[in-house]
């Protein structure tokens, strides 16, 4: 069962990833390159050089879950970013669009009402 939702945080690894890596190898990238703890609850996203494979590493109570998708045709259209920026935060909506093959390179999110009340 796909156990991800909009309350999760998502970080995209900013380099091409070797898709032969599994749990331990991806945890090593999270710790060494992303400077994060793999068990912090964040969903870490990895894309290969050809952009036709994607892996999501997520810690859930009891252990790691690894989601993997390989495209038979086409590529994942990852957002533009500055290579020096480090980790790239994306939203759940952007992740769904990315996995469904919709380009998220130039999306503009319009302001919406927020129930946050600023009291003086």
C-alpha positions as CSV (number, residue, x, y, z in Angstrom):
1,X,0.0,0.0,0.0
2,X,1.3,3.5,-0.9
3,X,1.6,5.0,2.5
4,X,2.5,8.6,1.6
5,X,0.4,11.7,1.9
6,X,0.5,15.5,2.0
7,X,1.6,15.6,5.6
8,X,5.0,14.0,4.7
9,X,8.0,16.0,3.8
10,X,9.9,15.2,0.6
11,X,13.5,15.9,-0.3
12,X,14.9,15.2,-3.8
13,X,18.5,14.2,-4.0
14,X,20.2,16.8,-6.3
15,X,22.4,14.4,-8.3
16,X,21.9,11.3,-10.4
17,X,21.7,8.2,-8.3
18,X,22.9,4.6,-9.0
19,X,19.7,2.6,-9.0
20,X,21.6,-0.5,-7.9
21,X,21.6,1.0,-4.4
22,X,19.1,-0.4,-2.0
23,X,18.2,0.4,1.6
24,X,21.7,0.6,3.0
25,X,23.3,2.4,0.0
26,X,20.5,5.0,-0.1
27,X,20.8,5.5,3.7
28,X,24.5,6.2,3.1
29,X,23.6,8.9,0.5
30,X,21.1,10.5,2.9
31,X,23.6,10.7,5.7
32,X,26.7,11.6,3.8
33,X,25.5,13.7,0.9
34,X,22.2,15.1,2.1
35,X,23.3,15.6,5.7
36,X,20.1,14.1,7.0
37,X,19.1,11.2,9.3
38,X,17.4,8.5,7.2
39,X,15.0,7.7,10.2
40,X,13.8,11.3,10.5
41,X,10.5,10.5,8.7
42,X,11.3,12.5,5.5
43,X,10.7,10.8,2.2
44,X,13.9,10.9,0.2
45,X,13.6,10.8,-3.6
46,X,16.3,9.5,-5.9
47,X,16.4,9.7,-9.8
48,X,18.9,8.0,-12.1
49,X,21.0,9.7,-14.7
50,X,18.6,8.6,-17.5
51,X,15.7,9.9,-15.5
52,X,13.6,6.8,-16.3
53,X,13.9,5.3,-12.8
54,X,12.9,6.7,-9.4
55,X,13.2,5.5,-5.9
56,X,11.6,6.8,-2.7
57,X,13.1,5.9,0.7
58,X,10.9,6.3,3.7
59,X,11.2,5.4,7.3
60,X,8.0,4.1,8.9
61,X,7.7,2.7,12.4
62,X,9.3,-0.8,12.2
63,X,11.6,-0.2,9.2
64,X,12.3,1.3,5.8
65,X,9.9,1.3,2.9
66,X,11.4,1.6,-0.6
67,X,9.2,2.6,-3.6
68,X,10.6,2.0,-7.0
69,X,9.2,2.9,-10.5
70,X,10.8,2.2,-13.8
71,X,9.4,3.9,-16.9
72,X,9.1,1.8,-20.1
73,X,8.9,5.0,-22.2
74,X,9.7,8.6,-21.5
75,X,11.5,10.3,-18.6
76,X,10.7,11.9,-15.2
77,X,10.7,15.7,-15.6
78,X,12.5,16.9,-12.4
79,X,12.2,20.6,-11.4
80,X,15.0,23.0,-12.3
81,X,17.3,23.7,-9.5
82,X,20.7,25.2,-8.7
83,X,23.2,22.3,-8.3
84,X,24.7,24.2,-5.3
85,X,21.3,24.4,-3.6
86,X,21.7,21.0,-1.9
87,X,18.5,19.1,-1.2
88,X,15.4,20.1,-3.1
89,X,12.2,20.3,-1.2
90,X,9.1,19.3,-3.1
91,X,5.5,19.0,-2.1
92,X,3.3,15.9,-2.2
93,X,1.4,17.4,-5.1
94,X,4.6,17.9,-7.1
95,X,5.7,14.3,-6.3
96,X,2.4,13.0,-7.6
97,X,2.7,15.1,-10.8
98,X,6.3,14.0,-11.2
99,X,5.4,10.3,-10.9
100,X,2.4,10.7,-13.2
101,X,4.6,12.2,-15.9
102,X,3.4,15.8,-15.7
103,X,6.3,18.3,-16.0
104,X,6.7,20.3,-12.8
105,X,9.5,22.5,-14.1
106,X,7.6,25.7,-14.6
107,X,4.6,25.3,-12.3
108,X,3.4,28.3,-10.4
109,X,1.5,27.8,-7.2
110,X,-1.2,30.5,-6.7
111,X,-2.0,31.9,-3.3
112,X,-4.9,30.2,-1.5
113,X,-6.8,31.0,1.6
114,X,-5.1,29.8,4.8
115,X,-7.0,29.4,8.0
116,X,-4.0,30.7,10.0
117,X,-5.2,33.7,12.0
118,X,-2.8,36.5,12.9
119,X,-3.8,38.0,16.2
120,X,-2.5,41.3,17.5
